[in-house]
Amino acid sequence: MSRIDRLVEKEEKLRQKEAKKEARKMKRQSNRDGLLAEVGHFFGDYDRTVLVMVLVLSIFGIAMVFSAGYYSTVNSTDPNPLYFLIRQSVWVISGLVIMIFVSNFNYHKYYRWANALAIISIVLLVLVLLIGIEVNGGRRWLGYGSARITPSELSKLFMIVFTSVYLANKPENIEGKGLLTLFGIMLAHFALIVKQPNLSTAIVVCAIMFGIMFVAGLSYKWIGAIIAAAGIGTFMILTFMKNTHWYSRLTNWIDPFADAQGEGYQVSQSVIALGNGGVHGLGFGKSIAKNLYLPEPQNDFILAIIGEELGYIGFLLLMIAYLILLYRLIVIALQATDRLGFYLATGVAVMLGLQVIINVAVVTASMPATGITLPFISYGGSSMWSFMAAIGISLNVSRNSRREKARR
């Protein structure tokens, strides 16, 4: 082979090498464009405001759980300052996976699963009373060791699905025998959850069902009857049940400082923490209440730590975030294209709104103390998973509505 032939061959190989390099570059660019298109498609189908607010609340929750639980972890027999940070991050990440999965599960398929979910809910609540894990006099968990689930949290989600399907499938169920069936299932859940005891969660489960029934056209006479029943129940506790846990909770709510070292301890410490925070707060990580004054501050009373560290301003911004999320959930419900979507999204909105209201009321001594988590903020897996799944349901309703409108 002559020298000229070798040069020509060399140039040809260089051209082929450059062509392959350019082809690989174009393929990478195409893959990036495709990924961006998929991301854009995802955010276009779903309510972006809901997604953003859930992410903001969850990340904020990780930070506050880390702060609230820091003192107890570094002063334990096996110090691990990152314990709550790692575990809450795991709950949030796994919760987001659940949310994405549920948001891609066509909510019309719930028609075939609703009855099974209602049965599973009641069975799990019965199992809690029989073989559940008992902590501080309460039996609310199933599992072994630290691997636990809280069935009452799942009941909220399952009752959203069951009640929505029950009324969407046969609208006439909102009266007559159909309504009695709903009330029967509601009372079964109430009795089983109160037995744990967990009155606040029992109220939330019933309120979720009641909220869906209300938008489905529940008669005002039933609304009056339920309010009257609540009033009679309170009167019975205050008059004939003075030696019970419920009586002490009700009376200590009126003046938590009257028994500041007993039943009113948590609420009084919560109020003190909020007062310490003032307008601007003591600063992130600088809470005093979490240093052995407020028991388990990363759980139901984490809002007191938020108020103490971030002050009234931080407290207010958090409430605004919840209001934005709640507003978008209501909009999703109103824009639903069928009864089932409307009822499901309504149930999710009631679940979120009522739980925030109760948690804020308890922490600020505006209602009797009762254990209920602050959505996306309080430490724990079952609550995080149930709320993420609930948001996934609303996102799926939103996605379906947008696609239906696009086809018209």
Summary of the structure (lengths in Angstrom):
residues: 408
radius of gyration: 26.3
end to end distance: 70.3
largest distance: 113.0
contacts: 1339
relative contact order: 0.13
helix: 75%
strand: 3%
